[in-house]
Amino acid sequence: MSIEIENSRVTNETTIRRATMADASSLAAISLEVWLHTYIREGVNAFFADYALEQFTTARFDEILRDGNETVWVSQNAVGIDGFLRMSASSPAPVDIASDLEITTLYVQPRHHGRGLGKALLKTGLRFCLDTGQPSTWLAVNAENEKATAFYHANGFEMAGQTHFIIGDQAYPNHVLQFRLNR
């Protein structure tokens, strides 16, 4: 399997690198931007605004970056971060999968879609999976997010089952996808 390595150049202007504590506020801002752009299409209400503003904070990313089970890579261009990949170890899948290494988040700013940043970040995460000896990795993607689901399928992920993403008392169907490294 040919997978690019960490700290690789995506373009002359973009590098994939490990996130540092100094990146926490940028990760929070990108998360807010991408999450709202992806899931809030009909207008913002307090239910979703409260969730997003509680989850996507600098303090929360400080915690993530300090956690030994979390690994985050960023796509860094000449001005700043335009995307990131977060992987969580010791995160059992909600379906029967032989790995507890989850791709928790893969976000690229919408204006940077189509430049190969998501694929480069994903390949970095798959290299990490190989390096840690995991047989596979998994992720959950909103069942209505056809663009993301197609991206993952095009990059070798397979359907493994279904789960739900819970916000308060609301449940949203998600596909559980798996990438097997030993194919």
Backbone torsions as a table, in degrees:
resi	resn	phi	psi	omega
1	MET	NA	130.6	179.4
2	SER	-99.6	113.4	-179.8
3	ILE	-130.8	130.1	178.7
4	GLU	-63.6	154.8	-178.4
5	ILE	-97.3	161.8	177.0
6	GLU	-55.7	155.4	-178.5
7	ASN	63.7	25.9	179.8
8	SER	-84.6	156.8	175.7
9	ARG	-86.8	129.6	175.8
10	VAL	-89.6	-46.5	174.1
11	THR	-137.7	-176.6	176.3
12	ASN	-63.8	-20.8	-174.8
13	GLU	-107.8	-7.4	-171.8
14	THR	-126.8	136.0	178.8
15	THR	-128.2	142.7	171.6
16	ILE	-95.0	127.9	-179.4
17	ARG	-145.3	163.5	175.0
18	ARG	-68.0	141.6	177.0
19	ALA	-71.3	149.9	175.5
20	THR	-118.9	169.8	178.6
21	MET	-58.7	-31.0	179.7
22	ALA	-66.2	-14.1	-178.7
23	ASP	-87.8	-6.4	-171.3
24	ALA	-55.1	-45.6	-178.1
25	SER	-69.3	-35.1	177.5
26	SER	-67.3	-39.4	177.7
27	LEU	-64.0	-39.7	177.5
28	ALA	-63.8	-44.4	-178.8
29	ALA	-64.9	-44.4	178.1
30	ILE	-62.6	-41.6	179.4
31	SER	-59.9	-46.4	177.6
32	LEU	-59.3	-47.9	-178.2
33	GLU	-60.1	-51.4	-175.0
34	VAL	-69.6	-43.8	-177.9
35	TRP	-62.8	-47.2	179.1
36	LEU	-64.3	-42.8	179.8
37	HIS	-62.5	-38.7	-175.5
38	THR	-78.6	-43.4	-168.9
39	TYR	-108.5	-18.6	-177.8
40	ILE	-107.8	88.1	-173.6
41	ARG	-101.8	-20.0	-173.3
42	GLU	-105.4	-1.0	-176.7
43	GLY	128.6	150.4	-176.9
44	VAL	-89.8	129.3	172.0
45	ASN	-117.2	169.2	-174.8
46	ALA	-61.6	-35.3	-178.9
47	PHE	-56.2	-51.6	-178.7
48	PHE	-77.7	-36.5	178.5
49	ALA	-62.0	-45.0	179.4
50	ASP	-61.6	-42.7	178.2
51	TYR	-59.9	-51.8	-176.5
52	ALA	-62.6	-43.7	-178.4
53	LEU	-70.5	-23.5	175.8
54	GLU	-81.1	-38.3	-175.0
55	GLN	-81.9	-39.5	-169.6
56	PHE	-103.5	73.8	-178.3
57	THR	-121.9	159.5	175.2
58	THR	-60.7	-42.2	-179.6
59	ALA	-61.2	-41.1	179.4
60	ARG	-64.7	-41.8	178.6
61	PHE	-71.4	-29.5	171.4
62	ASP	-58.6	-45.3	178.4
63	GLU	-61.0	-46.6	-178.7
64	ILE	-60.1	-46.2	-176.7
65	LEU	-68.8	-21.3	177.1
66	ARG	-87.9	-16.8	-175.0
67	ASP	-77.8	124.0	-178.6
68	GLY	-66.1	-16.0	177.2
69	ASN	-89.8	-2.0	-177.6
70	GLU	-111.2	138.4	175.4
71	THR	-132.6	130.4	-176.8
72	VAL	-130.1	132.0	172.4
73	TRP	-116.1	148.7	177.8
74	VAL	-122.1	153.0	169.9
75	SER	-97.0	115.5	-174.0
76	GLN	-110.8	119.5	174.1
77	ASN	-102.3	-172.2	-175.4
78	ALA	-63.2	-24.2	-176.9
79	VAL	-100.2	-38.3	-176.9
80	GLY	176.7	-163.4	-178.2
81	ILE	-82.1	133.7	178.3
82	ASP	-119.9	0.6	176.8
83	GLY	-174.4	165.9	176.5
84	PHE	-157.7	159.0	175.6
85	LEU	-125.1	130.3	176.3
86	ARG	-118.7	130.2	176.4
87	MET	-121.9	138.3	-177.8
88	SER	-118.0	121.3	174.6
89	ALA	-84.2	161.7	-179.6
90	SER	57.7	40.8	180.0
91	SER	-122.3	87.3	-177.3
92	PRO	-61.1	139.0	178.7
93	ALA	-70.4	152.8	178.1
94	PRO	-76.8	-2.0	175.9
95	VAL	-130.6	171.8	-176.0
96	ASP	-73.6	99.9	178.1
97	ILE	-134.1	142.7	-174.7
98	ALA	-81.6	21.2	-178.8
99	SER	-139.2	146.5	173.1
100	ASP	-114.4	24.6	177.2
101	LEU	-102.6	109.6	-175.0
102	GLU	-103.5	136.5	165.7
103	ILE	-83.0	99.7	-173.5
104	THR	-75.9	-40.9	-176.0
105	THR	-148.9	135.2	168.4
106	LEU	-135.4	102.3	-177.9
107	TYR	-121.6	133.6	171.8
108	VAL	-129.5	134.2	178.5
109	GLN	-53.6	135.7	-176.7
110	PRO	-53.6	-35.9	-178.5
111	ARG	-69.5	-11.8	178.9
112	HIS	-105.9	5.3	176.9
113	HIS	-62.4	149.3	176.9
114	GLY	85.8	2.6	-179.0
115	ARG	-100.0	-1.3	180.0
116	GLY	90.2	5.8	-177.9
117	LEU	-68.2	-43.9	179.2
118	GLY	-61.0	-43.5	179.5
119	LYS	-65.1	-40.6	179.0
120	ALA	-66.0	-42.0	176.9
121	LEU	-63.7	-43.9	179.4
122	LEU	-60.5	-44.5	179.0
123	LYS	-63.0	-35.4	176.2
124	THR	-62.9	-43.1	178.2
125	GLY	-65.4	-38.2	178.4
126	LEU	-68.1	-35.0	174.7
127	ARG	-63.2	-42.6	177.5
128	PHE	-60.4	-42.0	178.0
129	CYS	-59.3	-47.9	176.9
130	LEU	-59.5	-46.3	-176.6
131	ASP	-64.5	-28.0	179.9
132	THR	-91.8	0.7	176.0
133	GLY	78.6	14.8	178.2
134	GLN	-74.1	141.7	178.0
135	PRO	-77.2	-19.4	-178.2
136	SER	-164.7	174.8	171.1
137	THR	-137.9	162.6	-177.3
138	TRP	-138.8	165.1	175.9
139	LEU	-155.0	162.8	172.7
140	ALA	-117.5	136.5	180.0
141	VAL	-132.7	138.3	179.5
142	ASN	-53.0	129.6	-176.7
143	ALA	-60.9	-24.1	178.4
144	GLU	-87.2	-8.7	-178.5
145	ASN	-87.0	76.1	-175.7
146	GLU	-63.4	-35.3	-179.4
147	LYS	-63.4	-46.2	179.8
148	ALA	-67.6	-42.2	179.4
149	THR	-60.3	-43.8	178.2
150	ALA	-62.9	-40.5	177.9
151	PHE	-58.8	-48.0	-178.6
152	TYR	-66.5	-41.3	177.1
153	HIS	-61.4	-42.3	180.0
154	ALA	-64.8	-20.6	-179.5
155	ASN	-106.1	23.5	169.7
156	GLY	94.8	4.3	178.1
157	PHE	-82.1	148.7	-180.0
158	GLU	-123.1	150.3	176.8
159	MET	-65.9	131.8	179.1
160	ALA	-119.4	-15.5	-179.7
161	GLY	158.9	-163.1	-177.1
162	GLN	-131.3	153.6	173.5
163	THR	-151.0	-171.5	176.8
164	HIS	-132.8	143.1	172.6
165	PHE	-96.3	126.6	-174.5
166	ILE	-108.1	128.7	169.7
167	ILE	-126.3	114.5	-177.9
168	GLY	58.2	-122.4	179.6
169	ASP	-100.7	14.2	-178.5
170	GLN	-106.4	139.0	178.1
171	ALA	-121.2	132.8	-177.8
172	TYR	-121.2	125.8	-177.7
173	PRO	-63.3	137.4	177.6
174	ASN	-130.0	143.9	170.1
175	HIS	-84.1	140.5	170.5
176	VAL	-102.1	119.8	-179.2
177	LEU	-113.6	150.9	-177.4
178	GLN	-132.1	141.3	171.2
179	PHE	-114.8	119.4	179.7
180	ARG	-97.1	125.7	-178.7
181	LEU	-82.7	-21.7	-176.6
182	ASN	-101.5	55.2	-179.4
183	ARG	-90.4	NA	NA
